[in-house]
Amino acid sequence: MTTLLKMVRDISFQFAKYHYEEHLKTENVTKIDDDKIEQVVDSMWTPIKKKELANIIRSILKDKLKEEYSPFQTETIINEMFEDESLAKQRIITEIEVHQQ
């Protein structure tokens, strides 16, 4: 895996983890029931959250990579991430399930 892909993956996981933790606090629970994870992810995976994630990815990569930052490569990765909604959601669901075990 290229460094850029790994960085985007790590940023995305941190983003998902942050929103997962916020959901737990808001709902005053210690974990999401297994049968409700998909519903929770559906409610969190909104156009606003996707735009927020894309902006965070751009910002962090620009900051870390400086003059090596490639807008074209970054946008390609972001577009591929959001191209398949069901795959993106399934990755988040899987990460939550693994995290909660």
Backbone bond lengths (Angstrom), bond angles and torsions (degrees), N, CA, C in turn:
res aa  C-N    CA-C-N  psi(-1)  N-CA   C-N-CA  omega(-1)  CA-C   N-CA-C  phi
1 M - - - 1.459 - - 1.523 108.00 -
2 T 1.306 114.73 132.57 1.461 117.37 179.66 1.520 110.54 -67.82
3 T 1.304 114.75 159.44 1.459 120.53 179.96 1.526 110.99 -59.96
4 L 1.328 117.33 -42.03 1.465 121.16 -179.45 1.531 110.78 -61.99
5 L 1.324 116.98 -45.57 1.469 120.03 178.30 1.524 111.26 -62.35
6 K 1.321 116.31 -41.38 1.459 120.42 179.21 1.535 110.50 -63.47
7 M 1.318 116.49 -40.83 1.463 120.30 179.05 1.526 110.70 -63.44
8 V 1.327 116.70 -44.09 1.470 120.80 179.55 1.524 109.81 -64.22
9 R 1.321 116.69 -42.35 1.468 120.33 177.81 1.522 111.06 -60.23
10 D 1.326 116.97 -46.30 1.463 120.98 -179.29 1.529 111.83 -63.65
11 I 1.322 116.54 -41.76 1.471 120.84 177.62 1.524 109.62 -62.29
12 S 1.324 116.47 -43.80 1.469 121.34 -179.17 1.523 111.08 -63.67
13 F 1.324 117.52 -41.30 1.462 120.78 178.38 1.527 110.82 -65.23
14 Q 1.318 117.21 -40.97 1.464 120.18 178.24 1.526 110.77 -64.43
15 F 1.320 116.71 -38.81 1.460 122.18 177.26 1.531 110.25 -61.90
16 A 1.330 115.81 -47.15 1.467 120.58 179.62 1.526 110.50 -64.32
17 K 1.324 116.93 -41.60 1.466 120.98 -179.99 1.531 110.71 -63.23
18 Y 1.322 116.55 -42.17 1.471 120.34 178.30 1.533 110.58 -59.07
19 H 1.324 116.54 -48.34 1.469 119.84 -178.27 1.531 112.00 -70.10
20 Y 1.305 116.96 -30.28 1.465 121.72 173.82 1.527 109.33 -63.13
21 E 1.324 116.47 -49.54 1.474 121.03 179.90 1.531 110.95 -62.31
22 E 1.313 117.26 -39.62 1.466 121.06 177.53 1.530 110.86 -63.25
23 H 1.316 116.44 -40.10 1.468 120.37 177.77 1.530 110.38 -62.05
24 L 1.331 116.54 -44.26 1.465 120.01 178.69 1.526 111.03 -59.49
25 K 1.319 116.73 -43.89 1.473 120.89 179.41 1.528 110.90 -64.09
26 T 1.323 115.73 -47.24 1.465 120.80 -177.88 1.524 111.61 -61.04
27 E 1.319 115.68 -41.59 1.461 120.95 -177.97 1.525 112.77 -87.85
28 N 1.335 115.79 -5.24 1.469 122.02 -179.71 1.535 111.49 54.34
29 V 1.347 114.29 51.42 1.461 121.36 178.19 1.527 108.61 -129.68
30 T 1.323 115.97 163.98 1.466 119.72 179.01 1.524 112.21 -99.21
31 K 1.332 116.47 -15.25 1.465 121.29 175.35 1.514 108.71 -160.75
32 I 1.314 115.00 163.76 1.463 121.01 177.72 1.521 107.21 -93.97
33 D 1.322 116.60 130.49 1.465 120.15 176.80 1.528 109.22 -56.17
34 D 1.326 115.52 138.37 1.466 120.75 -176.64 1.522 112.65 -53.48
35 D 1.314 117.08 -38.98 1.458 120.07 -177.91 1.529 113.30 -76.38
36 K 1.344 117.16 -3.38 1.465 120.67 -179.49 1.523 113.16 -114.13
37 I 1.319 117.38 -3.60 1.469 120.23 -177.05 1.530 111.43 -59.08
38 E 1.315 116.66 -47.23 1.469 119.48 -178.61 1.529 111.13 -60.91
39 Q 1.306 117.17 -42.56 1.461 121.45 179.01 1.528 110.79 -62.20
40 V 1.321 117.07 -42.40 1.464 121.37 179.53 1.526 110.25 -64.36
41 V 1.325 116.81 -44.94 1.467 120.56 179.49 1.529 109.99 -62.85
42 D 1.326 117.67 -42.25 1.469 120.58 177.04 1.528 111.17 -57.56
43 S 1.317 116.65 -41.37 1.464 120.03 -177.91 1.530 111.92 -73.01
44 M 1.327 116.99 -25.92 1.462 120.14 -179.07 1.532 112.39 -89.63
45 W 1.313 118.94 -23.31 1.467 122.46 -175.31 1.524 108.95 -87.64
46 T 1.319 116.00 71.87 1.455 122.91 -176.99 1.532 110.24 -102.58
47 P 1.326 117.11 164.23 1.470 118.98 175.79 1.536 112.56 -56.70
48 I 1.311 116.91 -35.81 1.464 120.33 179.05 1.523 110.72 -65.30
49 K 1.334 117.64 -44.37 1.474 121.59 179.54 1.530 111.00 -66.40
50 K 1.328 116.83 -38.15 1.463 119.69 178.40 1.525 110.49 -65.01
51 K 1.327 116.64 -41.61 1.466 120.50 178.03 1.526 110.24 -64.77
52 E 1.329 116.04 -41.51 1.467 121.05 177.52 1.532 110.45 -60.31
53 L 1.325 117.17 -46.08 1.463 121.22 179.02 1.527 110.88 -61.35
54 A 1.319 117.42 -46.08 1.465 120.93 -179.96 1.527 110.51 -59.92
55 N 1.325 117.62 -42.34 1.464 121.11 179.32 1.527 111.80 -66.37
56 I 1.327 116.64 -38.44 1.465 120.51 177.97 1.533 110.17 -65.81
57 I 1.324 116.69 -42.83 1.466 120.60 178.38 1.526 109.91 -58.89
58 R 1.342 116.35 -49.60 1.467 119.68 179.60 1.520 111.70 -58.18
59 S 1.302 115.51 -47.83 1.464 120.98 -176.54 1.525 112.54 -61.87
60 I 1.326 116.41 -48.09 1.467 120.30 -178.66 1.529 110.68 -65.54
61 L 1.330 116.73 -42.87 1.463 119.10 -179.90 1.528 111.56 -64.79
62 K 1.343 117.09 -41.65 1.471 119.96 177.16 1.521 110.19 -59.81
63 D 1.325 115.81 -42.73 1.459 120.63 -178.35 1.529 112.15 -66.93
64 K 1.317 116.74 -43.27 1.472 120.80 -176.01 1.528 113.00 -79.55
65 L 1.324 116.45 -38.61 1.459 119.80 -173.58 1.527 113.75 -90.58
66 K 1.327 116.21 -16.98 1.471 122.23 -179.70 1.533 111.26 50.82
67 E 1.344 117.19 -122.92 1.468 120.45 -175.67 1.531 112.97 -70.83
68 E 1.323 117.88 -11.84 1.464 120.63 176.66 1.535 112.08 -85.62
69 Y 1.328 116.80 -5.44 1.470 121.35 179.68 1.528 109.63 -62.52
70 S 1.330 115.43 131.30 1.459 121.33 178.72 1.530 109.72 -117.24
71 P 1.332 117.04 105.05 1.473 119.21 178.39 1.530 112.26 -57.25
72 F 1.322 117.13 -38.71 1.463 120.38 -178.64 1.528 111.30 -62.93
73 Q 1.332 117.36 -49.51 1.467 120.64 179.69 1.525 110.85 -63.13
74 T 1.322 115.99 -41.43 1.468 120.55 -179.46 1.526 110.65 -62.39
75 E 1.328 117.02 -47.05 1.467 120.38 -179.53 1.522 111.59 -65.37
76 T 1.309 116.81 -34.93 1.466 120.50 177.36 1.528 110.10 -62.24
77 I 1.311 116.49 -46.04 1.468 120.75 179.75 1.528 110.64 -64.34
78 I 1.331 116.72 -45.16 1.470 120.67 179.83 1.527 110.05 -61.11
79 N 1.309 117.34 -45.61 1.471 120.38 179.78 1.522 111.74 -61.61
80 E 1.325 116.63 -40.98 1.461 119.77 178.23 1.526 111.15 -65.42
81 M 1.329 116.64 -37.29 1.466 120.35 178.65 1.522 111.49 -60.95
82 F 1.320 115.76 -41.93 1.461 120.49 -174.39 1.522 113.47 -91.15
83 E 1.321 116.66 -5.65 1.459 120.98 -177.71 1.527 112.40 -65.01
84 D 1.310 117.08 -41.25 1.460 121.84 -177.84 1.528 109.28 -111.62
85 E 1.318 115.84 92.85 1.467 122.50 -176.86 1.526 112.00 -56.02
86 S 1.318 116.49 -45.90 1.466 119.08 -175.66 1.528 111.28 -66.11
87 L 1.319 117.51 -37.00 1.462 120.58 178.26 1.530 110.52 -67.10
88 A 1.323 116.51 -43.76 1.467 120.49 179.04 1.530 110.88 -60.42
89 K 1.314 116.34 -45.80 1.466 120.12 179.04 1.526 111.23 -64.32
90 Q 1.334 116.74 -41.13 1.464 119.81 -179.29 1.520 111.24 -63.27
91 R 1.328 117.57 -36.56 1.467 120.43 177.26 1.518 110.61 -62.91
92 I 1.331 116.55 -41.42 1.468 120.69 179.07 1.525 109.71 -66.16
93 I 1.320 117.12 -44.80 1.467 121.72 179.14 1.527 109.99 -58.30
94 T 1.327 116.72 -46.48 1.463 120.81 179.87 1.520 111.36 -61.65
95 E 1.326 117.43 -42.75 1.466 120.64 178.91 1.528 111.25 -62.41
96 I 1.321 117.32 -40.71 1.470 121.05 178.34 1.531 109.95 -64.62
97 E 1.328 116.31 -45.96 1.470 119.39 179.86 1.529 111.15 -59.34
98 V 1.314 116.79 -44.94 1.468 120.57 179.46 1.528 110.14 -65.15
99 H 1.310 116.76 -43.42 1.470 121.56 -178.70 1.538 112.15 -61.54
100 Q 1.318 116.01 -36.48 1.466 120.21 -175.97 1.518 113.36 -80.49
101 Q 1.329 118.97 -11.00 1.470 120.22 -178.57 1.503 111.79 -77.94
